[in-house]
Amino acid sequence: MDFALSEEQRLIVDTARAFAAEHMAPHAARWDADKLFPKDALRAAADLGFAAVYVDADKGGVGLSRTDCALIMEQLAYACPSTAAYLSIHNMAAWMVAEYGTPETVARLVPDLASMARFASYCLTEPGAGSDAASLKTRAERDGDAYVLNGAKAFISGAGPDGSDVYVVMARTGAGGPKGITAFVVDKDTPGVSFGAQERKLGWHSQPTAQVNFDDCRVPVENRLGAEGQGFAIAMAGLDGGRLNIGACSLGGGQFALDTALAYARERRQFGQAIADFQATQFKLADMATELEAARLLLYKAADKVSHKAADATAFAAMAKRLATDTGFKVANEALQLHGGYGYLMDYPIERVVRDLRVHQILEGTNEIMRVIVAKRLLG
């Protein structure tokens, strides 16, 4: 059992870290304050292969492993968790198109997704179907050489007139339950597609979020991903990767918070000495570092299982997502506490990281649902 990164993986980490330091970290506070969607920075990331990391090379991607993708996402999130998280979602959607699309759909879309000439979003959640995703109501009815979609999707990252260009949409084509769901690729310019107002959010300000509406929206049959009734399984397969990525984003944000707290603890003086000299501070920092490292190791193991399609890959992805996102937020919150009143000010970066990481415990399946997935695996 080897816990060391390979030479290639060290190069991947160095490349992602250097990119994040140059193209993301100097701008993250402004993107957050002004609610800017940094398309140019995202396309620069795509130039390095970061937009289709685990899409097979013969389909236009880079063909790296899920562990490699986790390494990249962690480094990018160290600079800006919000922007890295959108890139995580884009990777998930690009992989779903590449894995389940027809050869024509793959040839038409994947190169543009890999270069981020087009941006992608994932549409599963609805106003009345969040954790109970199998109860979704958006319908797709076959009409000749097309499907007609009607319904709405909620909380869609990247959504809006100036946001994503391609939407991977789950819609009901059959009876109730998971077996009646089918996956589609829908272009934002398709007649009948519209968007709700931009959501006002606690964090994730560098990416748009809105409701996506489908009103008699005609989607060609060739835009279907997989077979009819396969959509829920496709959605869950995509989420295995998404959960790893968002967990990695939490580790990156948490590591930034820890490093920032370490520097502050050395500089901040109270009662005649640096607060780093107090044992209470030392114990807190030690726990933060230990918990991040434990979550990181579980995430790497889960990523390896997903890459190798292990029978328990979904359960391990759920475990890793739950632990990494809980840990990342906890570490960031502890870092804010160590900063005292200064941590609450927007002049310091900690409050932004806390705001950005909080939602990771909710999206890609809430952490309560992660526990349900793990328990079902344990109980057979």
URDAKA-V366792 format. One line per field, one symbol per residue. phi: phi as a letter, one per 20 degrees, with the letter a starting at -180 (. if undefined). burial: + if it has 9 or more other ideal C-beta (glycine too) atoms within 8 Angstrom, else -. A space follows every 10 residues. Layout:
phi=???
burial=???
This chain:
phi=.deeffffff ffffffffff fedcgfdgff gffeleeeff fffffffene dbfdfgffdo eemeeffgff fffffffgeb gffffffgff gffffffffd ffgfffffdf gfffemfcdc cdddfcgdbd feffegdgdc dfbmebddeb qbddlefnfq gddfdccede cedcffnffd dcdcdcffef goebcffffe dfblfecfbb fddccleedg gfefdmegne ffffgffffg ffffffffff fffffgffff ffffffefdb lnbfffeeff fffffffgff ffffffffff ffffffgelf fdffffffgf fffffffgff fffffffffm fffeeffdff fffgfffgff fdflnffffg ffffffffem
burial=--------++ -++-+++-++ +-+++-+++- ++----++-- ++++++-+++ +++++---++ ++-+++++++ ++++++++++ ++++++++++ ++++++++-+ +---++--++ ++++++-+++ ++++++--+- --++-+++++ -----+++++ ++++-+++++ --++-+++++ ++++-----+ ++++++++-+ -++-+----- --++++++++ ++++--+++- --++++--++ ++++++++++ ++++++++++ ++++++++-+ ++-++--+-- ---+++---- ++-++-+++- ++-+++++++ +++++++--- --++++++++ ++++++++++ ++++++-++- -++----+++ ++++++++++ +---+++-++ +-++--+---
